[in-house]
Amino acid sequence: MNRSVLHLLALFLLAACGSGDPGFVRLGDYEGPAGEAMVRHLIKNLPELAPSVPKEYCVVEAKDMRSTSMEFVERMRDLKLSFVSADSMDTHRETALPVNPKNGLSPVILQLAHMHKVDENTWDVEAGWAYKRIFERRNYRLKQNGKAWTVEDLGKVDGNYVPGQANTP
C-alpha cells in the first residue's frame, strides 16, 4: 500500500515537472531561426534616432534581459553592423545608461522578451528596442514559409517612443 502511494506521488511530481505549455520555448531556443528573424525585423524597422551618432547593437533575451551569445549575433554579420555583448556593458556614472566601456557609446538594445511557438511554423513574440531613454516593446507573429519569414505587428505593449514626434534620446 505505502509503495503504491509513493509511486502515485512520484508520477504526480514528474507530471508537474513539464512546462505544461505545448508552445513553451526554452531560452536557448530564442537564438534559433525565429529569434534571428525577429532581430533582423527589429533592426530593419528601427526609427531614426540620433542619426549623426554611430550605432552599435546589443541583443538580449527574456524579460530580465540576459545576454545572447556572440555566435548568435555573428550570424547577422551580413548586416555589417557592430554588435556588443550585454555582459561587457558598464553603466554610465552620471546617466545610469548602459555603455560600451571600450568606446563610451550607448548601444541600441534589441530584446527578445518572450517567445511562444503556436505551431510548427508560427511564433508569437514580444520584442522591443531601446536607445538611451527611448524604448518600445511590441507583440509580433512570425510565420515561416520555407526559408522566408513574414512578421505581423500585433500592437504596442509598452514604451515612450512616439512616431512622427521629436524623440530625443
C-alpha positions as CSV (number, residue, x, y, z in Angstrom):
1,M,0.0,0.0,0.0
2,N,2.7,2.5,1.0
3,R,4.7,1.6,-2.1
4,S,1.6,2.3,-4.3
5,V,1.1,5.7,-2.7
6,L,4.8,6.6,-3.3
7,H,4.6,5.5,-6.9
8,L,1.5,7.6,-7.4
9,L,3.1,10.6,-5.7
10,A,6.2,10.2,-7.9
11,L,4.0,10.2,-11.1
12,F,2.3,13.4,-10.0
13,L,5.6,15.1,-9.3
14,L,7.0,14.0,-12.7
15,A,3.9,15.3,-14.4
16,A,4.3,18.7,-12.6
17,C,7.9,19.0,-13.9
18,G,6.9,19.6,-17.5
19,S,6.2,23.1,-18.8
20,G,2.5,22.3,-19.2
21,D,2.5,24.6,-22.2
22,P,3.0,22.8,-25.6
23,G,4.2,26.1,-27.2
24,F,6.8,26.7,-24.5
25,V,10.1,27.9,-26.0
26,R,13.3,27.4,-23.9
27,L,15.6,30.4,-23.6
28,G,18.3,28.6,-25.5
29,D,15.9,28.4,-28.5
30,Y,15.4,32.1,-28.6
31,E,18.7,32.1,-30.5
32,G,17.2,29.9,-33.2
33,P,15.9,30.9,-36.7
34,A,12.8,32.6,-35.3
35,G,14.8,34.7,-32.9
36,E,17.2,35.7,-35.7
37,A,14.2,36.6,-38.0
38,M,12.8,38.8,-35.2
39,V,16.1,40.6,-34.5
40,R,16.5,41.3,-38.3
41,H,13.0,42.7,-38.4
42,L,13.7,44.9,-35.4
43,I,16.9,46.3,-37.0
44,K,15.2,46.9,-40.3
45,N,12.3,48.8,-38.7
46,L,14.2,50.8,-36.1
47,P,13.3,54.5,-36.1
48,E,16.0,57.0,-37.0
49,L,17.1,58.2,-33.6
50,A,20.2,60.5,-33.3
51,P,21.2,59.8,-36.9
52,S,24.6,61.6,-36.5
53,V,25.7,59.2,-33.7
54,P,27.5,56.0,-34.6
55,K,25.4,53.0,-33.5
56,E,26.2,49.5,-32.1
57,Y,23.7,46.9,-31.2
58,C,23.3,44.6,-28.2
59,V,20.8,41.7,-28.3
60,V,19.3,40.4,-25.1
61,E,16.7,37.7,-24.3
62,A,13.9,37.2,-21.8
63,K,12.2,39.8,-19.6
64,D,15.3,40.0,-17.4
65,M,17.5,40.9,-20.4
66,R,20.1,38.1,-20.4
67,S,22.9,38.4,-22.9
68,T,22.7,36.4,-26.0
69,S,25.7,34.6,-27.3
70,M,28.0,36.4,-29.7
71,E,27.7,33.3,-32.0
72,F,24.0,34.3,-32.4
73,V,24.7,37.8,-33.5
74,E,27.6,36.7,-35.6
75,R,25.0,35.0,-37.9
76,M,23.9,38.6,-38.8
77,R,27.3,39.8,-39.9
78,D,25.8,40.3,-43.4
79,L,24.1,43.4,-42.0
80,K,27.6,45.0,-41.5
81,L,26.6,46.3,-38.1
82,S,28.7,46.4,-34.9
83,F,27.3,44.1,-32.1
84,V,28.4,44.1,-28.5
85,S,27.7,41.7,-25.7
86,A,25.4,42.8,-22.8
87,D,27.9,41.0,-20.5
88,S,30.6,43.6,-21.4
89,M,28.4,46.7,-20.7
90,D,29.1,49.2,-18.0
91,T,26.7,51.7,-16.5
92,H,27.5,55.4,-17.1
93,R,28.0,57.0,-13.7
94,E,26.0,60.2,-14.4
95,T,23.2,58.9,-16.6
96,A,22.9,55.3,-15.4
97,L,22.6,54.3,-19.1
98,P,24.4,51.2,-20.4
99,V,27.6,52.0,-22.3
100,N,30.3,50.1,-24.0
101,P,33.4,50.6,-21.9
102,K,35.6,50.5,-24.9
103,N,34.2,53.5,-26.7
104,G,31.6,55.1,-24.3
105,L,28.7,54.6,-26.8
106,S,25.2,53.6,-25.6
107,P,24.1,50.7,-27.8
108,V,20.7,50.1,-29.3
109,I,19.3,47.3,-27.1
110,L,17.2,44.7,-29.0
111,Q,15.2,42.5,-26.7
112,L,13.5,39.1,-27.4
113,A,11.3,39.4,-24.3
114,H,9.1,36.3,-24.8
115,M,8.6,33.7,-27.5
116,H,5.8,31.2,-27.8
117,K,5.5,28.6,-30.5
118,V,2.0,28.5,-31.8
119,D,2.5,25.7,-34.3
120,E,5.4,24.2,-36.4
121,N,5.9,27.4,-38.5
122,T,4.4,30.2,-36.3
123,W,5.7,32.0,-33.2
124,D,4.2,34.8,-31.1
125,V,7.0,37.1,-29.9
126,E,7.1,40.0,-27.6
127,A,10.2,42.0,-28.7
128,G,11.4,45.6,-28.5
129,W,14.3,48.0,-28.7
130,A,15.7,50.8,-26.5
131,Y,18.1,53.6,-27.2
132,K,19.2,55.6,-24.2
133,R,15.8,56.6,-22.7
134,I,13.6,56.0,-25.7
135,F,12.1,52.5,-26.0
136,E,9.3,50.4,-27.4
137,R,8.1,46.8,-27.0
138,R,5.5,45.2,-29.3
139,N,3.8,41.9,-29.9
140,Y,4.5,40.1,-33.2
141,R,3.5,37.0,-35.0
142,L,6.3,35.4,-37.1
143,K,5.5,32.8,-39.8
144,Q,8.0,30.7,-41.6
145,N,7.3,29.7,-45.2
146,G,10.3,27.7,-46.4
147,K,13.3,30.0,-45.8
148,A,11.2,33.2,-45.9
149,W,9.7,34.8,-42.8
150,T,6.7,37.1,-42.5
151,V,6.3,39.4,-39.5
152,E,2.9,40.7,-38.5
153,D,2.8,43.5,-35.9
154,L,0.1,42.8,-33.4
155,G,0.5,46.1,-31.5
156,K,2.4,48.1,-28.9
157,V,2.9,46.6,-25.4
158,D,4.9,49.3,-23.7
159,G,7.2,52.3,-24.5
160,N,7.6,56.0,-24.8
161,Y,8.5,56.2,-28.5
162,V,6.0,58.3,-30.5
163,P,6.3,58.0,-34.3
164,G,6.4,61.4,-36.0
165,Q,7.5,63.3,-32.9
166,A,10.9,64.5,-31.8
167,N,12.1,61.6,-29.7
168,T,15.3,62.9,-28.1
169,P,17.3,60.1,-26.5
